[in-house]
């Protein structure tokens, strides 16, 4: 029998989200002047962290990697910044960049590099870090709450949209 190429799914509850946020907050070594939440995955964890840490200068970034013909071409595609804060909103600010998961790392790394190019001082933060999918060798998020090799499904993704996830009792284990 061949091993499955489909990653194991890991369903996360709202209680687990609270635990992950509580695990992140004590890790921070800086006071942050700003936060950039990556849409869509970083909006909820970013909002929770901004509230917990009293960060009021909260911005968003939307990034897309255009689809190419082959997987290798897609991995090499340049990011398209659909939305990004103006440079003056980032310059000279210690900025926390938040997303839900670091899979390949392309999106959060692209945002980090753009914040740095604007004169900001970026630090990256995710709920889950998947070192097995990362395209950046030993580079990892500055802050993360948990390590996983699974495909994480967050509570705000369950039973919504065109790619609905149906939770059966066997899926919750």
C-alpha positions in Angstrom: 0.0 0.0 0.0 1.3 3.5 -0.9 1.5 6.2 1.7 -1.1 8.9 1.4 0.0 12.2 -0.1 -2.9 14.0 1.5 -1.9 15.6 4.8 -3.7 14.8 7.9 -6.4 17.4 8.7 -6.3 19.0 12.1 -9.4 20.7 13.3 -8.9 23.5 15.8 -11.6 24.7 18.2 -12.2 28.2 19.5 -10.9 27.0 22.9 -7.7 25.9 21.2 -7.4 29.3 19.5 -7.6 30.9 23.0 -4.9 28.6 24.2 -2.6 29.4 21.2 -3.1 33.2 21.7 -2.3 32.7 25.4 0.9 30.8 24.4 2.0 33.6 22.0 1.6 36.7 24.1 4.3 36.0 26.6 6.8 35.2 23.8 6.9 38.8 22.5 10.2 40.5 23.2 9.2 43.9 21.8 6.5 46.5 22.1 5.0 46.8 18.7 4.2 50.1 17.1 2.1 48.5 14.4 0.6 45.3 13.2 0.0 44.0 9.6 -2.6 41.3 9.4 -2.4 39.2 6.2 -5.8 38.6 4.7 -7.7 36.4 5.2 -6.0 34.0 7.5 -4.3 36.6 9.8 -7.4 38.7 10.4 -8.9 36.8 13.4 -5.6 35.9 15.1 -4.3 39.4 14.5 -7.4 41.0 15.9 -7.2 38.8 19.0 -3.5 39.7 19.4 -4.0 43.4 18.8 -6.7 43.4 21.6 -4.6 41.4 24.0 -1.5 43.6 23.4 -3.1 47.0 23.1 -1.9 47.5 19.5 -4.0 50.2 17.9 -2.1 50.8 14.6 -3.5 47.8 12.8 -3.2 47.4 9.0 -3.9 44.7 6.4 -2.0 43.2 3.5 -3.5 41.1 0.7 -1.1 39.0 -1.3 -1.6 36.7 -4.3 0.7 34.4 -6.1 -0.5 34.1 -9.7 -1.2 30.6 -10.9 1.3 29.3 -13.4 1.2 26.3 -15.6 3.3 24.0 -13.4 3.9 23.6 -9.7 7.5 24.7 -10.1 6.5 27.8 -12.0 4.0 28.6 -9.3 6.6 28.3 -6.5 8.8 30.8 -8.4 6.0 33.3 -9.1 6.4 36.9 -7.9 3.8 38.0 -5.4 1.1 40.4 -6.4 0.2 42.8 -3.6 -3.5 43.4 -4.0 -3.5 45.7 -0.9 -0.6 47.0 1.1 -0.2 49.8 3.7 1.5 53.0 2.5 5.2 53.3 3.4 4.7 56.2 5.8 2.5 53.9 7.9 5.4 51.4 8.3 8.5 53.5 8.3 10.5 53.3 11.6 7.8 51.2 13.2 8.4 47.8 14.9 5.7 45.9 13.1 4.2 42.5 14.0 3.1 40.6 10.8 0.4 38.1 11.6 -0.9 35.2 9.6 -2.7 31.9 10.7 -0.1 29.4 9.4 3.4 29.4 7.9 3.1 26.6 5.3 5.5 27.4 2.4 6.3 30.7 4.1 6.1 32.6 0.8 3.2 35.0 1.8 4.5 36.1 5.2 8.1 36.4 3.9 6.9 38.6 1.0 5.1 40.9 3.4 8.1 40.9 5.8 10.4 42.0 3.0 8.1 44.7 1.8 7.7 46.1 5.4 11.5 46.1 5.7 11.8 47.9 2.3 9.4 50.5 3.6 11.8 51.2 6.5 9.9 49.2 9.1 11.2 46.6 11.5 9.2 43.5 10.9 8.7 40.5 13.1 6.6 37.5 12.0 3.9 35.6 14.0 1.7 32.7 13.2 -0.5 30.3 15.1 1.0 27.2 13.4 4.4 26.7 11.8 4.9 23.8 9.4 8.6 23.3 8.9 8.0 20.4 6.6 6.5 22.6 3.9 8.6 25.7 4.3 10.5 26.8 1.2 13.0 28.8 3.3 15.3 26.2 4.9 16.0 27.0 8.5 14.1 30.3 8.4 11.1 30.3 10.6 8.6 32.7 12.1 9.9 34.9 14.9 6.9 33.8 17.0 4.6 30.8 16.7 2.3 28.9 19.0 2.6 25.4 17.7 4.4 23.2 15.1 2.4 20.9 12.8 2.7 18.8 9.7 -1.1 18.7 9.3 -3.4 20.7 7.2 -4.9 23.0 9.9 -8.6 23.9 9.7 -9.5 26.8 11.9 -13.0 27.3 13.5 -13.7 30.3 11.2 -13.2 28.0 8.2 -15.6 25.3 9.2 -18.9 24.9 7.4 -18.6 28.1 5.3 -18.0 29.1 1.7 -17.7 27.0 -1.4 -15.0 24.7 0.1 -17.2 23.8 3.1 -15.7 21.5 5.7 -18.1 19.1 7.2 -17.2 17.9 10.6 -18.2 14.3 11.3 -17.4 12.6 14.6 -14.5 10.8 13.1 -12.9 14.0 11.8 -12.8 15.6 15.2 -10.4 13.0 16.7 
